């Protein structure tokens, strides 16, 4: 499941990042934070009932959205959500 999500992100994030950065530059807006990328783990993938809530704000996690590094972003979210503390 995570590999499929990663491929989906790689196929769309580059274009989205470039478009958003162009709008920010054109309108002199504040930088935006990284998009929240869904991160799954084995327990979730093997669960009979899967429930997911949306709406988490990234609130500058990792600073301003300056990168298209999917692996780095997924690691950041995995470390937060899948650590057992959240």
Secondary structure, 3 states (H helix, E strand, C coil): CHHHHHHHHHHHHHHHHHHHHHHHHHHCCCCCECCCCCCCCHHHHHCCCCCCCCCCCCCCCCCECCCCCHHHHHHHHHHHHCCCCC
